[in-house]
């Protein structure tokens, strides 16, 4: 073992002083005197023959070497804390933090969480809406549900669902346009969910995932009207669904986003032409999490619910 690690006790003192940039606040955190903090930092500097702090008024500023050491110490203590967490397995009951994209969270997950809570009242779910791929190993996130093809290392990742993409509209729009043939969609307002990686064409957008109206028309074997200018682009699935609920044209949506609205009759699926396999949703979690018992309970329920 590196003999320098025998000074790990001094590192606690250095870490507190570095975070607070104050010997007095570090002393308060460690329940020792300010003089003791100052002495320990001085001993550390003398042993390694390096200056870690410089005083600027009442503030203790880290030197360049001090910043380098502070970054390493912070990472090391975080790993130790993570290790302690992993050996202290938590019971099944408790808080579970789940994150999903804003649209999936509001359109599918949250409306069904009452079912989970009814079955497992001792597990309190915190649902967070985010489009980012959070680090489920080093954050408060226990379970992440993400859409897209991105692969994440060092965590458990599995395909949760492959969701077909198809058109939906309100019953009013269906009646107004007398939609009986896919070709008639050329006369309707077309609503499309886009992202920042899409490249624009003369008729709307072409999604790199193959979920654009251009792709749907190609699948249906229908030429898209070159003079078609009735387009609206939105950045989330939920925005598109809200648009067509109000009677604004036809939206190309993921099945799970509109499932309940189709079942209730609020939206209709005018034609059974859909892009498959469709939108990919992945499930991510840390298999070494101290909350693995409640993670398993939730993910088992989630998979069964998606099959309904």
Secondary structure by P-SEA (a helix, b strand, c coil): ccccccaaaaaaaaaaaaaaccaaaaaaaacccaaaaaaaaaaaaaaacccccccccccccccaaaaaaaaaaaaaaaaaaaaaaaacccccccbbbbbccaaaaaccccccaaaaaaacccbbbbbbbcccccccccccccbbbbccccccccbbbbbccbbbbbbbbcaaaaaaacccccccccccbbbbbbccccccccccccccccccaaaaaaaacccccccccbbbbbccaaaaaaaaaaccccccccccccaaaaaaccccccccccccccbbbbbbbbccccaaaaaaaaaaaaaaaaac
